[in-house]
Amino acid sequence: MIAVFIRIGLRYGAGVLVARGLLGADDAAAFSSDPDIQAGLEVAAGLAIASVTETWHWLSRKFAWAH
């Protein structure tokens, strides 16, 4: 059971890391010079990526795409 939680945690962690890579300092400055807004955008992108990943995994298990 602990492996399931570790796998889910790693997926969400990977999503946050990808989001941080998508929003660099130059892009964040274009949105706003406030670091709180930049952090909020990074977290939102990370959660969106993680949600898509979880949905894709759920669909693959439901339709037996994964073995």
PyMOL Python script that loads the backbone (N, CA, C, O; Angstrom):
from pymol import cmd

cmd.read_pdbstr("""\
ATOM      1  N   MET A   1       0.810  -1.195   0.000  1.00  0.00           N
ATOM      2  CA  MET A   1       0.000   0.000   0.000  1.00  0.00           C
ATOM      3  C   MET A   1       0.855   1.261   0.000  1.00  0.00           C
ATOM      4  O   MET A   1       0.492   2.273  -0.599  1.00  0.00           O
ATOM      5  N   ILE A   2       1.988   1.184   0.677  1.00  0.00           N
ATOM      6  CA  ILE A   2       2.856   2.362   0.741  1.00  0.00           C
ATOM      7  C   ILE A   2       3.420   2.694  -0.640  1.00  0.00           C
ATOM      8  O   ILE A   2       3.683   3.859  -0.941  1.00  0.00           O
ATOM      9  N   ALA A   3       3.604   1.678  -1.476  1.00  0.00           N
ATOM     10  CA  ALA A   3       4.118   1.920  -2.828  1.00  0.00           C
ATOM     11  C   ALA A   3       3.144   2.757  -3.650  1.00  0.00           C
ATOM     12  O   ALA A   3       3.565   3.561  -4.482  1.00  0.00           O
ATOM     13  N   VAL A   4       1.850   2.575  -3.424  1.00  0.00           N
ATOM     14  CA  VAL A   4       0.840   3.350  -4.139  1.00  0.00           C
ATOM     15  C   VAL A   4       0.974   4.826  -3.775  1.00  0.00           C
ATOM     16  O   VAL A   4       0.960   5.692  -4.650  1.00  0.00           O
ATOM     17  N   PHE A   5       1.105   5.106  -2.480  1.00  0.00           N
ATOM     18  CA  PHE A   5       1.246   6.491  -2.042  1.00  0.00           C
ATOM     19  C   PHE A   5       2.549   7.107  -2.532  1.00  0.00           C
ATOM     20  O   PHE A   5       2.582   8.283  -2.893  1.00  0.00           O
ATOM     21  N   ILE A   6       3.607   6.333  -2.546  1.00  0.00           N
ATOM     22  CA  ILE A   6       4.888   6.838  -3.054  1.00  0.00           C
ATOM     23  C   ILE A   6       4.774   7.168  -4.533  1.00  0.00           C
ATOM     24  O   ILE A   6       5.256   8.212  -4.974  1.00  0.00           O
ATOM     25  N   ARG A   7       4.137   6.285  -5.312  1.00  0.00           N
ATOM     26  CA  ARG A   7       3.979   6.518  -6.746  1.00  0.00           C
ATOM     27  C   ARG A   7       3.156   7.782  -7.010  1.00  0.00           C
ATOM     28  O   ARG A   7       3.511   8.591  -7.867  1.00  0.00           O
ATOM     29  N   ILE A   8       2.070   7.947  -6.277  1.00  0.00           N
ATOM     30  CA  ILE A   8       1.232   9.130  -6.460  1.00  0.00           C
ATOM     31  C   ILE A   8       2.000  10.384  -6.059  1.00  0.00           C
ATOM     32  O   ILE A   8       1.936  11.398  -6.753  1.00  0.00           O
ATOM     33  N   GLY A   9       2.718  10.322  -4.955  1.00  0.00           N
ATOM     34  CA  GLY A   9       3.518  11.465  -4.518  1.00  0.00           C
ATOM     35  C   GLY A   9       4.578  11.844  -5.531  1.00  0.00           C
ATOM     36  O   GLY A   9       4.809  13.027  -5.780  1.00  0.00           O
ATOM     37  N   LEU A  10       5.223  10.852  -6.115  1.00  0.00           N
ATOM     38  CA  LEU A  10       6.235  11.133  -7.133  1.00  0.00           C
ATOM     39  C   LEU A  10       5.625  11.743  -8.382  1.00  0.00           C
ATOM     40  O   LEU A  10       6.240  12.603  -9.012  1.00  0.00           O
ATOM     41  N   ARG A  11       4.428  11.312  -8.748  1.00  0.00           N
ATOM     42  CA  ARG A  11       3.763  11.911  -9.911  1.00  0.00           C
ATOM     43  C   ARG A  11       3.475  13.382  -9.678  1.00  0.00           C
ATOM     44  O   ARG A  11       3.751  14.223 -10.532  1.00  0.00           O
ATOM     45  N   TYR A  12       2.917  13.685  -8.514  1.00  0.00           N
ATOM     46  CA  TYR A  12       2.618  15.087  -8.218  1.00  0.00           C
ATOM     47  C   TYR A  12       3.897  15.902  -8.110  1.00  0.00           C
ATOM     48  O   TYR A  12       3.944  17.045  -8.565  1.00  0.00           O
ATOM     49  N   GLY A  13       4.928  15.331  -7.515  1.00  0.00           N
ATOM     50  CA  GLY A  13       6.216  16.022  -7.433  1.00  0.00           C
ATOM     51  C   GLY A  13       6.797  16.293  -8.803  1.00  0.00           C
ATOM     52  O   GLY A  13       7.341  17.370  -9.047  1.00  0.00           O
ATOM     53  N   ALA A  14       6.687  15.322  -9.705  1.00  0.00           N
ATOM     54  CA  ALA A  14       7.186  15.514 -11.062  1.00  0.00           C
ATOM     55  C   ALA A  14       6.394  16.599 -11.783  1.00  0.00           C
ATOM     56  O   ALA A  14       6.962  17.389 -12.537  1.00  0.00           O
ATOM     57  N   GLY A  15       5.090  16.637 -11.553  1.00  0.00           N
ATOM     58  CA  GLY A  15       4.271  17.681 -12.169  1.00  0.00           C
ATOM     59  C   GLY A  15       4.676  19.071 -11.713  1.00  0.00           C
ATOM     60  O   GLY A  15       4.718  20.005 -12.515  1.00  0.00           O
ATOM     61  N   VAL A  16       4.975  19.212 -10.425  1.00  0.00           N
ATOM     62  CA  VAL A  16       5.415  20.508  -9.908  1.00  0.00           C
ATOM     63  C   VAL A  16       6.765  20.887 -10.503  1.00  0.00           C
ATOM     64  O   VAL A  16       6.978  22.045 -10.865  1.00  0.00           O
ATOM     65  N   LEU A  17       7.680  19.922 -10.607  1.00  0.00           N
ATOM     66  CA  LEU A  17       8.993  20.218 -11.189  1.00  0.00           C
ATOM     67  C   LEU A  17       8.881  20.616 -12.659  1.00  0.00           C
ATOM     68  O   LEU A  17       9.585  21.518 -13.113  1.00  0.00           O
ATOM     69  N   VAL A  18       8.007  19.951 -13.399  1.00  0.00           N
ATOM     70  CA  VAL A  18       7.796  20.323 -14.802  1.00  0.00           C
ATOM     71  C   VAL A  18       7.214  21.725 -14.879  1.00  0.00           C
ATOM     72  O   VAL A  18       7.615  22.519 -15.729  1.00  0.00           O
ATOM     73  N   ALA A  19       6.276  22.032 -14.003  1.00  0.00           N
ATOM     74  CA  ALA A  19       5.674  23.359 -14.009  1.00  0.00           C
ATOM     75  C   ALA A  19       6.716  24.430 -13.708  1.00  0.00           C
ATOM     76  O   ALA A  19       6.680  25.507 -14.304  1.00  0.00           O
ATOM     77  N   ARG A  20       7.624  24.158 -12.812  1.00  0.00           N
ATOM     78  CA  ARG A  20       8.679  25.122 -12.513  1.00  0.00           C
ATOM     79  C   ARG A  20       9.565  25.336 -13.735  1.00  0.00           C
ATOM     80  O   ARG A  20      10.052  26.445 -13.958  1.00  0.00           O
ATOM     81  N   GLY A  21       9.775  24.304 -14.517  1.00  0.00           N
ATOM     82  CA  GLY A  21      10.571  24.439 -15.732  1.00  0.00           C
ATOM     83  C   GLY A  21       9.832  25.195 -16.827  1.00  0.00           C
ATOM     84  O   GLY A  21      10.462  25.865 -17.646  1.00  0.00           O
ATOM     85  N   LEU A  22       8.497  25.096 -16.855  1.00  0.00           N
ATOM     86  CA  LEU A  22       7.712  25.788 -17.873  1.00  0.00           C
ATOM     87  C   LEU A  22       7.638  27.286 -17.615  1.00  0.00           C
ATOM     88  O   LEU A  22       7.591  28.078 -18.555  1.00  0.00           O
ATOM     89  N   LEU A  23       7.628  27.672 -16.360  1.00  0.00           N
ATOM     90  CA  LEU A  23       7.529  29.084 -16.000  1.00  0.00           C
ATOM     91  C   LEU A  23       8.871  29.561 -15.470  1.00  0.00           C
ATOM     92  O   LEU A  23       9.141  29.465 -14.273  1.00  0.00           O
ATOM     93  N   GLY A  24       9.698  30.068 -16.347  1.00  0.00           N
ATOM     94  CA  GLY A  24      10.986  30.604 -15.948  1.00  0.00           C
ATOM     95  C   GLY A  24      10.860  32.006 -15.398  1.00  0.00           C
ATOM     96  O   GLY A  24       9.761  32.554 -15.319  1.00  0.00           O
ATOM     97  N   ALA A  25      11.971  32.579 -15.022  1.00  0.00           N
ATOM     98  CA  ALA A  25      11.976  33.910 -14.417  1.00  0.00           C
ATOM     99  C   ALA A  25      11.502  34.975 -15.404  1.00  0.00           C
ATOM    100  O   ALA A  25      10.789  35.900 -15.014  1.00  0.00           O
ATOM    101  N   ASP A  26      11.885  34.860 -16.676  1.00  0.00           N
ATOM    102  CA  ASP A  26      11.461  35.856 -17.668  1.00  0.00           C
ATOM    103  C   ASP A  26       9.954  35.820 -17.896  1.00  0.00           C
ATOM    104  O   ASP A  26       9.309  36.863 -17.999  1.00  0.00           O
ATOM    105  N   ASP A  27       9.399  34.615 -17.974  1.00  0.00           N
ATOM    106  CA  ASP A  27       7.949  34.498 -18.155  1.00  0.00           C
ATOM    107  C   ASP A  27       7.195  35.030 -16.941  1.00  0.00           C
ATOM    108  O   ASP A  27       6.180  35.712 -17.078  1.00  0.00           O
ATOM    109  N   ALA A  28       7.698  34.714 -15.764  1.00  0.00           N
ATOM    110  CA  ALA A  28       7.034  35.181 -14.550  1.00  0.00           C
ATOM    111  C   ALA A  28       7.076  36.699 -14.456  1.00  0.00           C
ATOM    112  O   ALA A  28       6.113  37.315 -13.999  1.00  0.00           O
ATOM    113  N   ALA A  29       8.172  37.308 -14.879  1.00  0.00           N
ATOM    114  CA  ALA A  29       8.274  38.769 -14.859  1.00  0.00           C
ATOM    115  C   ALA A  29       7.270  39.389 -15.821  1.00  0.00           C
ATOM    116  O   ALA A  29       6.760  40.480 -15.568  1.00  0.00           O
ATOM    117  N   ALA A  30       6.984  38.707 -16.914  1.00  0.00           N
ATOM    118  CA  ALA A  30       5.996  39.213 -17.859  1.00  0.00           C
ATOM    119  C   ALA A  30       4.598  39.217 -17.238  1.00  0.00           C
ATOM    120  O   ALA A  30       3.814  40.131 -17.492  1.00  0.00           O
ATOM    121  N   PHE A  31       4.280  38.210 -16.430  1.00  0.00           N
ATOM    122  CA  PHE A  31       2.979  38.175 -15.758  1.00  0.00           C
ATOM    123  C   PHE A  31       2.912  39.217 -14.643  1.00  0.00           C
ATOM    124  O   PHE A  31       1.960  39.993 -14.553  1.00  0.00           O
ATOM    125  N   SER A  32       3.927  39.217 -13.812  1.00  0.00           N
ATOM    126  CA  SER A  32       3.931  40.134 -12.675  1.00  0.00           C
ATOM    127  C   SER A  32       5.290  40.059 -12.005  1.00  0.00           C
ATOM    128  O   SER A  32       6.000  39.060 -12.116  1.00  0.00           O
ATOM    129  N   SER A  33       5.638  41.124 -11.312  1.00  0.00           N
ATOM    130  CA  SER A  33       6.906  41.116 -10.585  1.00  0.00           C
ATOM    131  C   SER A  33       6.721  40.575  -9.171  1.00  0.00           C
ATOM    132  O   SER A  33       7.688  40.492  -8.414  1.00  0.00           O
ATOM    133  N   ASP A  34       5.505  40.209  -8.807  1.00  0.00           N
ATOM    134  CA  ASP A  34       5.220  39.685  -7.476  1.00  0.00           C
ATOM    135  C   ASP A  34       5.573  38.199  -7.409  1.00  0.00           C
ATOM    136  O   ASP A  34       5.018  37.408  -8.171  1.00  0.00           O
ATOM    137  N   PRO A  35       6.490  37.800  -6.508  1.00  0.00           N
ATOM    138  CA  PRO A  35       6.870  36.385  -6.424  1.00  0.00           C
ATOM    139  C   PRO A  35       5.729  35.487  -5.935  1.00  0.00           C
ATOM    140  O   PRO A  35       5.733  34.290  -6.219  1.00  0.00           O
ATOM    141  N   ASP A  36       4.762  36.036  -5.214  1.00  0.00           N
ATOM    142  CA  ASP A  36       3.628  35.219  -4.771  1.00  0.00           C
ATOM    143  C   ASP A  36       2.763  34.788  -5.952  1.00  0.00           C
ATOM    144  O   ASP A  36       2.264  33.663  -5.985  1.00  0.00           O
ATOM    145  N   ILE A  37       2.589  35.681  -6.914  1.00  0.00           N
ATOM    146  CA  ILE A  37       1.822  35.324  -8.108  1.00  0.00           C
ATOM    147  C   ILE A  37       2.579  34.277  -8.922  1.00  0.00           C
ATOM    148  O   ILE A  37       1.972  33.346  -9.453  1.00  0.00           O
ATOM    149  N   GLN A  38       3.893  34.424  -9.023  1.00  0.00           N
ATOM    150  CA  GLN A  38       4.701  33.446  -9.746  1.00  0.00           C
ATOM    151  C   GLN A  38       4.580  32.071  -9.095  1.00  0.00           C
ATOM    152  O   GLN A  38       4.404  31.069  -9.788  1.00  0.00           O
ATOM    153  N   ALA A  39       4.672  32.020  -7.776  1.00  0.00           N
ATOM    154  CA  ALA A  39       4.553  30.742  -7.080  1.00  0.00           C
ATOM    155  C   ALA A  39       3.161  30.144  -7.276  1.00  0.00           C
ATOM    156  O   ALA A  39       3.028  28.932  -7.444  1.00  0.00           O
ATOM    157  N   GLY A  40       2.135  30.975  -7.258  1.00  0.00           N
ATOM    158  CA  GLY A  40       0.779  30.486  -7.486  1.00  0.00           C
ATOM    159  C   GLY A  40       0.593  29.907  -8.873  1.00  0.00           C
ATOM    160  O   GLY A  40      -0.071  28.883  -9.039  1.00  0.00           O
ATOM    161  N   LEU A  41       1.177  30.556  -9.872  1.00  0.00           N
ATOM    162  CA  LEU A  41       1.098  30.033 -11.241  1.00  0.00           C
ATOM    163  C   LEU A  41       1.839  28.708 -11.375  1.00  0.00           C
ATOM    164  O   LEU A  41       1.369  27.794 -12.052  1.00  0.00           O
ATOM    165  N   GLU A  42       2.994  28.606 -10.730  1.00  0.00           N
ATOM    166  CA  GLU A  42       3.760  27.361 -10.790  1.00  0.00           C
ATOM    167  C   GLU A  42       2.986  26.223 -10.142  1.00  0.00           C
ATOM    168  O   GLU A  42       2.930  25.119 -10.685  1.00  0.00           O
ATOM    169  N   VAL A  43       2.396  26.483  -8.997  1.00  0.00           N
ATOM    170  CA  VAL A  43       1.626  25.444  -8.315  1.00  0.00           C
ATOM    171  C   VAL A  43       0.403  25.062  -9.137  1.00  0.00           C
ATOM    172  O   VAL A  43       0.086  23.878  -9.252  1.00  0.00           O
ATOM    173  N   ALA A  44      -0.286  26.039  -9.708  1.00  0.00           N
ATOM    174  CA  ALA A  44      -1.468  25.743 -10.518  1.00  0.00           C
ATOM    175  C   ALA A  44      -1.107  24.895 -11.738  1.00  0.00           C
ATOM    176  O   ALA A  44      -1.817  23.946 -12.070  1.00  0.00           O
ATOM    177  N   ALA A  45      -0.011  25.236 -12.399  1.00  0.00           N
ATOM    178  CA  ALA A  45       0.419  24.438 -13.555  1.00  0.00           C
ATOM    179  C   ALA A  45       0.808  23.031 -13.120  1.00  0.00           C
ATOM    180  O   ALA A  45       0.490  22.058 -13.802  1.00  0.00           O
ATOM    181  N   GLY A  46       1.484  22.923 -12.005  1.00  0.00           N
ATOM    182  CA  GLY A  46       1.870  21.603 -11.493  1.00  0.00           C
ATOM    183  C   GLY A  46       0.665  20.751 -11.156  1.00  0.00           C
ATOM    184  O   GLY A  46       0.633  19.562 -11.475  1.00  0.00           O
ATOM    185  N   LEU A  47      -0.323  21.345 -10.518  1.00  0.00           N
ATOM    186  CA  LEU A  47      -1.537  20.601 -10.193  1.00  0.00           C
ATOM    187  C   LEU A  47      -2.304  20.199 -11.446  1.00  0.00           C
ATOM    188  O   LEU A  47      -2.875  19.110 -11.501  1.00  0.00           O
ATOM    189  N   ALA A  48      -2.321  21.066 -12.447  1.00  0.00           N
ATOM    190  CA  ALA A  48      -2.996  20.736 -13.697  1.00  0.00           C
ATOM    191  C   ALA A  48      -2.315  19.560 -14.390  1.00  0.00           C
ATOM    192  O   ALA A  48      -2.981  18.647 -14.878  1.00  0.00           O
ATOM    193  N   ILE A  49      -0.985  19.588 -14.428  1.00  0.00           N
ATOM    194  CA  ILE A  49      -0.237  18.494 -15.055  1.00  0.00           C
ATOM    195  C   ILE A  49      -0.448  17.195 -14.276  1.00  0.00           C
ATOM    196  O   ILE A  49      -0.642  16.135 -14.870  1.00  0.00           O
ATOM    197  N   ALA A  50      -0.409  17.283 -12.954  1.00  0.00           N
ATOM    198  CA  ALA A  50      -0.619  16.094 -12.131  1.00  0.00           C
ATOM    199  C   ALA A  50      -2.029  15.543 -12.311  1.00  0.00           C
ATOM    200  O   ALA A  50      -2.217  14.327 -12.339  1.00  0.00           O
ATOM    201  N   SER A  51      -3.016  16.421 -12.433  1.00  0.00           N
ATOM    202  CA  SER A  51      -4.398  15.971 -12.633  1.00  0.00           C
ATOM    203  C   SER A  51      -4.564  15.260 -13.967  1.00  0.00           C
ATOM    204  O   SER A  51      -5.241  14.234 -14.048  1.00  0.00           O
ATOM    205  N   VAL A  52      -3.954  15.797 -15.003  1.00  0.00           N
ATOM    206  CA  VAL A  52      -4.015  15.144 -16.315  1.00  0.00           C
ATOM    207  C   VAL A  52      -3.339  13.782 -16.252  1.00  0.00           C
ATOM    208  O   VAL A  52      -3.837  12.812 -16.822  1.00  0.00           O
ATOM    209  N   THR A  53      -2.210  13.707 -15.564  1.00  0.00           N
ATOM    210  CA  THR A  53      -1.487  12.442 -15.428  1.00  0.00           C
ATOM    211  C   THR A  53      -2.333  11.412 -14.692  1.00  0.00           C
ATOM    212  O   THR A  53      -2.426  10.261 -15.118  1.00  0.00           O
ATOM    213  N   GLU A  54      -2.946  11.823 -13.590  1.00  0.00           N
ATOM    214  CA  GLU A  54      -3.787  10.899 -12.828  1.00  0.00           C
ATOM    215  C   GLU A  54      -4.998  10.451 -13.635  1.00  0.00           C
ATOM    216  O   GLU A  54      -5.387   9.285 -13.570  1.00  0.00           O
ATOM    217  N   THR A  55      -5.598  11.365 -14.396  1.00  0.00           N
ATOM    218  CA  THR A  55      -6.746  11.013 -15.225  1.00  0.00           C
ATOM    219  C   THR A  55      -6.340  10.029 -16.309  1.00  0.00           C
ATOM    220  O   THR A  55      -7.062   9.071 -16.587  1.00  0.00           O
ATOM    221  N   TRP A  56      -5.192  10.260 -16.917  1.00  0.00           N
ATOM    222  CA  TRP A  56      -4.705   9.351 -17.950  1.00  0.00           C
ATOM    223  C   TRP A  56      -4.439   7.968 -17.362  1.00  0.00           C
ATOM    224  O   TRP A  56      -4.758   6.955 -17.985  1.00  0.00           O
ATOM    225  N   HIS A  57      -3.862   7.925 -16.176  1.00  0.00           N
ATOM    226  CA  HIS A  57      -3.597   6.639 -15.511  1.00  0.00           C
ATOM    227  C   HIS A  57      -4.915   5.932 -15.188  1.00  0.00           C
ATOM    228  O   HIS A  57      -5.031   4.722 -15.381  1.00  0.00           O
ATOM    229  N   TRP A  58      -5.898   6.672 -14.702  1.00  0.00           N
ATOM    230  CA  TRP A  58      -7.188   6.085 -14.384  1.00  0.00           C
ATOM    231  C   TRP A  58      -7.847   5.514 -15.637  1.00  0.00           C
ATOM    232  O   TRP A  58      -8.394   4.412 -15.608  1.00  0.00           O
ATOM    233  N   LEU A  59      -7.794   6.271 -16.742  1.00  0.00           N
ATOM    234  CA  LEU A  59      -8.367   5.785 -18.004  1.00  0.00           C
ATOM    235  C   LEU A  59      -7.646   4.540 -18.501  1.00  0.00           C
ATOM    236  O   LEU A  59      -8.280   3.613 -19.005  1.00  0.00           O
ATOM    237  N   SER A  60      -6.326   4.515 -18.361  1.00  0.00           N
ATOM    238  CA  SER A  60      -5.577   3.354 -18.837  1.00  0.00           C
ATOM    239  C   SER A  60      -5.922   2.110 -18.034  1.00  0.00           C
ATOM    240  O   SER A  60      -5.954   1.010 -18.585  1.00  0.00           O
ATOM    241  N   ARG A  61      -6.180   2.269 -16.744  1.00  0.00           N
ATOM    242  CA  ARG A  61      -6.577   1.113 -15.939  1.00  0.00           C
ATOM    243  C   ARG A  61      -8.024   0.708 -16.226  1.00  0.00           C
ATOM    244  O   ARG A  61      -8.351  -0.479 -16.239  1.00  0.00           O
ATOM    245  N   LYS A  62      -8.880   1.691 -16.455  1.00  0.00           N
ATOM    246  CA  LYS A  62     -10.289   1.386 -16.716  1.00  0.00           C
ATOM    247  C   LYS A  62     -10.472   0.646 -18.039  1.00  0.00           C
ATOM    248  O   LYS A  62     -11.273  -0.285 -18.124  1.00  0.00           O
ATOM    249  N   PHE A  63      -9.738   1.052 -19.061  1.00  0.00           N
ATOM    250  CA  PHE A  63      -9.858   0.432 -20.374  1.00  0.00           C
ATOM    251  C   PHE A  63      -8.788  -0.613 -20.642  1.00  0.00           C
ATOM    252  O   PHE A  63      -8.605  -1.052 -21.777  1.00  0.00           O
ATOM    253  N   ALA A  64      -8.085  -1.007 -19.590  1.00  0.00           N
ATOM    254  CA  ALA A  64      -7.069  -2.079 -19.648  1.00  0.00           C
ATOM    255  C   ALA A  64      -5.956  -1.776 -20.658  1.00  0.00           C
ATOM    256  O   ALA A  64      -5.486  -2.670 -21.361  1.00  0.00           O
ATOM    257  N   TRP A  65      -5.542  -0.511 -20.722  1.00  0.00           N
ATOM    258  CA  TRP A  65      -4.409  -0.168 -21.566  1.00  0.00           C
ATOM    259  C   TRP A  65      -3.107  -0.550 -20.885  1.00  0.00           C
ATOM    260  O   TRP A  65      -2.124  -0.869 -21.553  1.00  0.00           O
ATOM    261  N   ALA A  66      -3.096  -0.521 -19.549  1.00  0.00           N
ATOM    262  CA  ALA A  66      -1.913  -0.875 -18.773  1.00  0.00           C
ATOM    263  C   ALA A  66      -2.076  -2.298 -18.254  1.00  0.00           C
ATOM    264  O   ALA A  66      -3.188  -2.732 -17.949  1.00  0.00           O
ATOM    265  N   HIS A  67      -0.988  -3.007 -18.157  1.00  0.00           N
ATOM    266  CA  HIS A  67      -1.071  -4.401 -17.674  1.00  0.00           C
ATOM    267  C   HIS A  67      -0.478  -4.503 -16.323  1.00  0.00           C
ATOM    268  O   HIS A  67      -0.450  -5.589 -15.742  1.00  0.00           O
TER     269      HIS A  67
END
""", "prot")
cmd.dss("prot")
cmd.show_as("cartoon", "prot")
cmd.util.cbc("prot")
cmd.orient("prot")
